[in-house]
Amino acid sequence: MRNLKLILVGFGVRGKQWLKAVRKIKRIQLVGIVENDDKKFNDCKRVLKKGEQFFKSVECLQNIEFDCIILATPPNVHFNQIKDIVSKNIDIICEKPLTESFKSSLKLKEIVNDSNSTVIVGMNFRYLNTSKEYKTLVDSERFGPIGYSSFRYIRNRNPYRDDLNKYPIGMTQPMLLEQTIHHIDLMRYCYQSEIQDVTAQTWRVPWSSYEGDCSVSILLNFKNFHVNYIGTWTSGWNKFSFEWRTDFQNGVIIQKDQFSDLNFAQLESKLGLIGTNFKTEKDAEDLKQIKISKDKSFESDTYKYLQDYLNYKDTNTPMQTNLIDYLKSYAVIEACIESNKKRKTINLEKYYRYIY
Ligand SMILES: NC(=O)c1ccc[n+]([C@@H]2O[C@H](COP(=O)([O-])OP(=O)(O)OC[C@H]3O[C@@H](n4cnc5c(N)ncnc54)[C@H](O)[C@@H]3O)[C@@H](O)[C@H]2O)c1
């Protein structure tokens, strides 16, 4: 249980969330923050404590001793940053997406394999209490086999807000790479099953703040069931609309909020024969909300992710998330891009083969 020396790179939206998690863990010693935007120098200075340093780039870290580095920078710089530090025999916790293409992510994996360093791309939403509970319910098999699922994420995300990053504005596939990847990962995690093929279309809504495809529609085939997914960052209403529903032979799970509000109902088949034909929530089976302690989004999940990493360091217990597992989620994103280009269903097998 020795102390861990850590460097944080990027002091933007995500870097600030990471710093909160780091500060909560006494045995982590923050060596310093790397940030290349001069305008953020004062922000960094304000949060740095005695003895902690400020660096302008990861190249300045050559003679600095540390065990772990968190990359909370935009994805277009991850490749070079990892290349610059991989020889240091350290753990690199990199934000998703690792890079902006499957090919460059695989190349990076090779570079890392030839080094003494480790790269972890953590999908923090797995550590939410709702995700854990969703997975537990699926695992319990109390509702029988899954029939199908629908996942809806409709949000009017204005990137010009102070508390949001700006770089996705110019990305070709902002929704897929920045947001949908979390949802794909959650489905893989909660269903404990791999996606076999995808049929996807992505598009830009004409009035969007994003230059690329801010909207995504995917039909995902898991082994014995399929999922209908819609995700967008541009809407005609500022009300955020989220629902992840899974229909089983004998029941349903419905998550109504992205970080909370998890519910289930047990099917009473006899009820299908009596009462009103189109039942409202009032005459259908009770939808029961599951009591779950509420996460502070982006903070408590990040903290638990960091704890998982420390536990892995202490006990060698595999983390809930790792590079290979991340690549399986990213393969689905890449297959969606291919499906959209070719306007056809893409089998994932060839992508999975590349990962190993
Ligand atoms: N896991 C999550 O829940 C979550 C949430 C938000 C963002 N992210 C991810 O975190 C990463 C960063 O996103 P963000 O929202 O913080 O973006 P951001 O633009 O708010 O912050 C990025 C920071 O990195 C700095 N930076 C850029 N290039 C640099 C370089 N070469 N050296 C040092 N600093 C550099 C920028 O100046 C900026 O301060 C992205 O990969 C994003 O997808 C993940």
The ligand as a Gaussian input file, in Angstrom:
#p B3LYP/6-31G(d) Opt

LIG

0 1
 N      -15.183000       9.782000     -19.198000
 C      -15.976000      10.824000     -19.146000
 O      -17.017000      10.818000     -18.508000
 C      -15.564000      12.055000     -19.891000
 C      -16.259000      13.263000     -19.745000
 C      -15.804000      14.370000     -20.454000
 C      -14.703000      14.255000     -21.286000
 N      -14.072000      13.053000     -21.421000
 C      -12.887000      12.884000     -22.277000
 O      -11.790000      13.586000     -21.677000
 C      -10.953000      14.122000     -22.681000
 C      -10.844000      15.623000     -22.466000
 O      -12.140000      16.197000     -22.559000
 P      -12.473000      17.602000     -21.864000
 O      -13.946000      17.677000     -21.831000
 O      -11.749000      17.762000     -20.577000
 O      -11.891000      18.625000     -22.945000
 P      -11.440000      20.115000     -22.676000
 O      -11.222000      20.737000     -24.007000
 O      -12.375000      20.767000     -21.709000
 O      -10.045000      19.937000     -21.901000
 C       -8.883000      19.439000     -22.515000
 C       -7.686000      20.150000     -21.910000
 O       -6.488000      19.596000     -22.456000
 C       -5.597000      20.664000     -22.751000
 N       -4.660000      20.210000     -23.773000
 C       -4.892000      20.037000     -25.098000
 N       -3.773000      19.596000     -25.714000
 C       -2.824000      19.489000     -24.756000
 C       -1.470000      19.082000     -24.770000
 N       -0.870000      18.700000     -25.905000
 N       -0.773000      19.105000     -23.604000
 C       -1.381000      19.502000     -22.449000
 N       -2.667000      19.899000     -22.381000
 C       -3.371000      19.897000     -23.522000
 C       -6.509000      21.789000     -23.217000
 O       -5.873000      23.055000     -23.146000
 C       -7.666000      21.657000     -22.255000
 O       -7.456000      22.406000     -21.084000
 C      -11.575000      13.717000     -24.019000
 O      -10.944000      12.563000     -24.495000
 C      -13.039000      13.439000     -23.674000
 O      -13.673000      12.519000     -24.500000
 C      -14.480000      11.973000     -20.744000

